Amino acid sequence: MDIVLMLLGFVFLVVGGEFLVRASVALSLKLNISKMVIGLTVVSFATSLPELLVSLNAALNGSPSIAINNVIGSNIANIGLVLGITVLLGTIHVDKTFYKFNWPALMIFSFVFYYFLSNDNKLDAIEGTVLFLSLLLFIAFSIKQSMGTDTDDSVENLAMSSNFKIIIWLIIGGVSLYFGAKWLVDSAVVIAQKMGVSEAVISVSVIAVGTSIPELAASVIAIIRKEKAISLGNLIGSNIFNIGSVLGLTSLVKPIMVDDPEILSRDSIWMLVFAGLLLPLTLIFKRDEIKKFEGLILVFLYGVFIYSVFF
């Protein structure tokens, strides 16, 4: 029954996230917000809501390991699993923004997050404020960097959505995310207890993959359809949003304690390794491209990480 509840939680998170993205984009277009700003802010925040709801639910219900490792595991999965599988299906081209802005920003966020945790084994409200304000700065610079670039026209049809439809989408999205997060966290705690493993193990692996499903689905579909929307910058932005908004906002509501030493000694280190690995992968084999061989490396390393978690 707990496994069924966990699967239902995954499904509700995916459905809720999809409806909330639709509603957010449609509402933003009706308010005449530019598509560029929508992509960098509204969509990014909406796709991070599954992680946010899971982490908030876990923190408020006394499961800080799930609150932290949900984000750490999701960031690892976004690079090792999502990016790895995506480039196995098609080549991703890397633009100059990756070297000058996106990758350095990801490393700064990751190291600052690690420092905050290792300094006193917790993420408090002050540190959460720093992370969230840093995210706002990242968004502002991203918008400035994107000025004059082409934007995706695929969202324009959402501008024709009626107000009633947007309200329905918001209700479906909000309710689905709430119950999805609750069922996923509750079932994960019980399953961890039955398996004799820590909540940190379940959250950094199973829950993290579950909350990364929307990114994986979107990336694979984009590659199959040969769309240009998928980029390395999108996945990096998702990881930065996870740290800045999910953990930043969660710690503002309730300080997050590190109650499992392996969060710092193993999981956080793997997160830093995957983030740091992105730069050499874009330079060593064929500059400015990530292809199938690099994808195999990422998926293999993700497998090694999962093995280290359970064994």
C-alpha positions as CSV (number, residue, x, y, z in Angstrom):
1,M,0.0,0.0,0.0
2,D,2.9,2.4,0.8
3,I,4.4,1.8,-2.6
4,V,1.0,2.5,-4.3
5,L,0.8,5.7,-2.3
6,M,4.3,6.7,-3.3
7,L,3.5,6.0,-7.0
8,L,0.3,8.1,-6.7
9,G,2.4,10.8,-5.1
10,F,4.7,10.8,-8.1
11,V,1.7,11.0,-10.5
12,F,0.0,13.8,-8.7
13,L,3.3,15.8,-8.6
14,V,3.8,15.4,-12.3
15,V,0.1,16.3,-13.1
16,G,0.1,19.2,-10.6
17,G,3.3,20.6,-11.9
18,E,2.1,20.5,-15.5
19,F,-1.2,22.2,-14.8
20,L,0.5,24.8,-12.6
21,V,3.0,25.6,-15.4
22,R,0.1,26.0,-17.9
23,A,-1.8,28.3,-15.6
24,S,1.2,30.4,-14.6
25,V,2.3,31.0,-18.2
26,A,-1.3,31.7,-19.4
27,L,-1.8,34.2,-16.6
28,S,1.5,35.9,-17.3
29,L,0.7,36.3,-21.0
30,K,-2.6,37.8,-20.1
31,L,-0.7,40.3,-17.9
32,N,1.5,41.1,-20.9
33,I,4.7,39.8,-19.2
34,S,7.3,39.0,-21.9
35,K,7.9,35.4,-22.9
36,M,11.6,35.7,-22.0
37,V,10.7,36.7,-18.4
38,I,8.1,34.0,-18.2
39,G,10.7,31.4,-19.2
40,L,13.3,32.6,-16.8
41,T,11.0,33.1,-13.8
42,V,7.4,31.8,-14.0
43,V,8.1,28.5,-15.6
44,S,11.3,27.8,-13.6
45,F,9.6,28.5,-10.3
46,A,6.5,26.5,-11.3
47,T,8.6,23.4,-12.3
48,S,10.4,23.7,-8.9
49,L,7.1,23.6,-7.0
50,P,7.1,19.7,-6.6
51,E,10.5,19.9,-4.9
52,L,9.3,22.9,-2.8
53,L,6.1,21.2,-1.6
54,V,8.0,18.0,-0.8
55,S,10.7,19.8,1.2
56,L,8.2,22.0,3.0
57,N,6.1,19.0,3.9
58,A,9.1,17.1,5.1
59,A,10.5,19.9,7.2
60,L,7.2,20.7,8.9
61,N,6.7,17.0,9.6
62,G,10.0,16.4,11.3
63,S,11.9,14.8,8.4
64,P,14.8,17.2,7.7
65,S,16.8,14.6,5.8
66,I,14.1,14.4,3.2
67,A,13.8,18.2,3.0
68,I,17.6,18.5,2.2
69,N,18.3,15.4,0.2
70,N,15.2,15.9,-2.0
71,V,17.0,18.9,-3.5
72,I,20.6,17.4,-3.4
73,G,19.3,14.2,-5.1
74,S,17.2,16.1,-7.6
75,N,20.2,18.3,-8.6
76,I,22.3,15.1,-9.1
77,A,19.5,13.4,-11.1
78,N,19.1,16.5,-13.3
79,I,22.7,16.2,-14.5
80,G,23.5,12.5,-14.2
81,L,20.1,11.1,-15.3
82,V,18.1,13.8,-17.1
83,L,21.1,15.4,-19.0
84,G,22.7,12.0,-19.5
85,I,19.6,10.3,-21.1
86,T,18.8,13.5,-23.1
87,V,22.2,13.6,-24.8
88,L,22.0,9.8,-25.5
89,L,19.1,10.8,-27.7
90,G,20.6,13.8,-29.3
91,T,23.5,16.3,-29.1
92,I,23.1,19.4,-26.9
93,H,25.0,22.5,-28.1
94,V,26.6,24.7,-25.5
95,D,26.6,28.5,-25.9
96,K,29.0,31.1,-24.5
97,T,26.5,32.0,-21.7
98,F,27.3,28.6,-20.1
99,Y,31.0,29.4,-19.7
100,K,30.6,33.0,-18.7
101,F,27.5,32.9,-16.4
102,N,25.5,29.7,-16.0
103,W,28.1,27.2,-14.9
104,P,30.0,29.7,-12.6
105,A,26.6,30.6,-11.0
106,L,25.8,26.9,-10.4
107,M,29.1,26.3,-8.8
108,I,28.8,29.4,-6.5
109,F,25.3,28.3,-5.4
110,S,26.4,24.7,-4.8
111,F,29.5,25.7,-2.8
112,V,27.7,28.3,-0.7
113,F,24.9,25.8,0.0
114,Y,27.5,23.2,1.1
115,Y,29.3,25.8,3.3
116,F,26.1,26.8,5.0
117,L,25.3,23.1,5.8
118,S,28.8,22.1,6.9
119,N,29.4,25.2,9.0
120,D,26.8,24.4,11.7
121,N,24.9,21.3,10.4
122,K,21.8,23.3,9.6
123,L,20.2,25.8,7.2
124,D,18.6,28.6,9.1
125,A,16.4,31.6,8.1
126,I,19.4,34.0,7.6
127,E,21.1,31.5,5.3
128,G,17.8,30.8,3.5
129,T,17.4,34.6,2.9
130,V,20.9,34.8,1.4
131,L,20.1,31.9,-1.0
132,F,16.8,33.3,-2.0
133,L,18.1,36.9,-2.5
134,S,21.0,35.4,-4.5
135,L,18.4,33.6,-6.7
136,L,16.7,36.9,-7.4
137,L,20.0,38.4,-8.5
138,F,20.6,35.4,-10.7
139,I,17.2,35.9,-12.3
140,A,17.9,39.6,-12.9
141,F,21.2,38.9,-14.5
142,S,19.7,36.1,-16.6
143,I,17.1,38.5,-18.0
144,K,19.8,41.0,-18.8
145,Q,21.9,38.3,-20.5
146,S,18.8,37.2,-22.6
147,M,18.0,40.7,-23.9
148,G,17.8,40.6,-27.7
149,T,17.8,36.8,-28.0
150,D,15.0,34.8,-29.7
151,T,12.3,33.4,-27.4
152,D,10.1,30.4,-27.7
153,D,6.8,31.1,-29.5
154,S,5.2,27.8,-28.3
155,V,3.6,29.4,-25.3
156,E,1.6,32.0,-27.2
157,N,-1.4,29.8,-27.7
158,L,-1.9,29.7,-23.9
159,A,-2.7,33.5,-24.0
160,M,-6.0,32.5,-25.6
161,S,-7.0,30.5,-22.5
162,S,-10.2,31.7,-20.7
163,N,-10.0,32.9,-17.1
164,F,-12.2,30.0,-16.1
165,K,-9.8,27.5,-17.6
166,I,-6.8,29.2,-15.9
167,I,-8.7,29.0,-12.5
168,I,-9.4,25.3,-13.1
169,W,-5.8,24.6,-13.9
170,L,-4.6,26.5,-10.8
171,I,-7.0,24.5,-8.6
172,I,-6.1,21.1,-10.2
173,G,-2.4,22.0,-10.0
174,G,-2.5,23.2,-6.4
175,V,-4.6,20.3,-5.1
176,S,-2.5,17.7,-7.0
177,L,0.8,19.1,-5.7
178,Y,-0.4,19.3,-2.1
179,F,-1.6,15.7,-2.0
180,G,1.2,14.4,-4.2
181,A,3.8,15.9,-1.8
182,K,2.0,14.6,1.3
183,W,1.6,11.1,0.0
184,L,5.2,10.9,-1.3
185,V,6.8,12.1,2.0
186,D,4.5,10.0,4.2
187,S,5.0,6.8,2.2
188,A,8.8,7.4,1.8
189,V,9.2,7.6,5.6
190,V,7.3,4.3,6.1
191,I,9.2,2.5,3.3
192,A,12.5,3.7,4.7
193,Q,11.6,2.3,8.1
194,K,10.5,-1.1,6.6
195,M,13.6,-1.4,4.5
196,G,15.9,-0.5,7.3
197,V,17.5,2.4,5.5
198,S,17.5,6.1,6.4
199,E,15.1,8.7,5.2
200,A,18.2,10.4,3.6
201,V,18.8,7.4,1.4
202,I,15.2,7.2,0.2
203,S,15.0,11.0,-0.4
204,V,18.3,11.3,-2.4
205,S,17.4,8.4,-4.7
206,V,13.7,7.5,-5.1
207,I,12.0,10.8,-4.1
208,A,14.7,12.9,-6.0
209,V,14.1,10.9,-9.2
210,G,10.4,11.3,-8.8
211,T,10.6,15.1,-8.5
212,S,12.9,15.2,-11.5
213,I,10.4,13.3,-13.7
214,P,8.9,16.5,-15.2
215,E,12.3,17.7,-16.3
216,L,13.2,14.3,-17.8
217,A,9.9,14.1,-19.7
218,A,10.2,17.6,-21.0
219,S,13.8,17.1,-22.1
220,V,13.2,13.8,-23.8
221,I,10.1,15.1,-25.7
222,A,12.0,18.2,-26.8
223,I,14.9,16.1,-28.2
224,I,12.5,13.7,-30.0
225,R,10.6,16.6,-31.5
226,K,13.9,18.2,-32.5
227,E,12.9,21.4,-30.6
228,K,15.5,24.0,-29.7
229,A,13.9,24.7,-26.3
230,I,16.1,22.2,-24.5
231,S,19.4,23.6,-23.4
232,L,22.1,23.0,-20.8
233,G,21.2,26.4,-19.4
234,N,17.6,25.2,-18.6
235,L,18.8,22.3,-16.5
236,I,21.4,24.5,-14.7
237,G,18.7,27.0,-14.0
238,S,16.5,24.3,-12.5
239,N,19.3,23.2,-10.1
240,I,19.9,26.8,-9.1
241,F,16.2,27.3,-8.5
242,N,16.2,24.2,-6.3
243,I,18.8,25.6,-4.0
244,G,17.7,29.2,-4.0
245,S,13.9,28.8,-3.9
246,V,13.2,25.3,-2.5
247,L,15.8,25.3,0.3
248,G,15.8,29.0,0.7
249,L,12.1,29.3,1.2
250,T,11.8,26.1,3.2
251,S,14.5,27.3,5.7
252,L,12.6,30.6,6.1
253,V,9.6,28.6,7.3
254,K,11.5,26.3,9.5
255,P,15.3,25.8,10.0
256,I,16.5,22.5,8.3
257,M,18.8,20.4,10.5
258,V,21.3,17.9,9.1
259,D,20.5,14.8,11.0
260,D,22.4,12.3,8.8
261,P,26.2,12.7,8.5
262,E,26.2,11.2,5.1
263,I,24.3,14.2,3.7
264,L,27.6,16.1,4.0
265,S,30.2,13.3,3.7
266,R,28.6,11.6,0.6
267,D,25.5,13.2,-1.0
268,S,26.6,16.9,-1.1
269,I,30.1,15.8,-2.4
270,W,28.4,14.0,-5.3
271,M,26.3,17.0,-6.0
272,L,29.5,19.2,-6.3
273,V,31.2,16.5,-8.4
274,F,28.3,16.4,-11.0
275,A,28.1,20.2,-11.1
276,G,31.9,20.5,-11.6
277,L,32.0,17.7,-14.2
278,L,29.9,19.8,-16.6
279,L,32.8,22.1,-17.6
280,P,35.3,19.4,-18.7
281,L,32.6,17.4,-20.5
282,T,32.0,20.5,-22.8
283,L,35.7,20.9,-23.5
284,I,37.6,17.6,-23.6
285,F,35.9,15.7,-26.4
286,K,34.3,18.2,-28.7
287,R,34.2,21.8,-27.7
288,D,30.7,23.4,-27.2
289,E,28.9,20.1,-27.5
290,I,27.7,17.3,-25.2
291,K,27.1,14.1,-27.2
292,K,26.3,10.4,-26.6
293,F,29.7,9.4,-25.1
294,E,29.5,12.1,-22.5
295,G,25.9,11.0,-21.9
296,L,27.1,7.5,-21.2
297,I,29.7,8.9,-18.7
298,L,27.0,10.8,-16.9
299,V,24.5,7.9,-16.7
300,F,27.3,5.5,-15.6
301,L,28.4,7.9,-12.8
302,Y,24.8,8.3,-11.7
303,G,24.6,4.5,-11.4
304,V,27.8,4.5,-9.3
305,F,26.2,7.2,-7.1
306,I,23.0,5.2,-6.6
307,Y,25.1,2.1,-5.8
308,S,27.1,4.1,-3.2
309,V,23.9,5.2,-1.6
310,F,22.4,1.7,-1.1
311,F,25.6,-0.3,-0.7
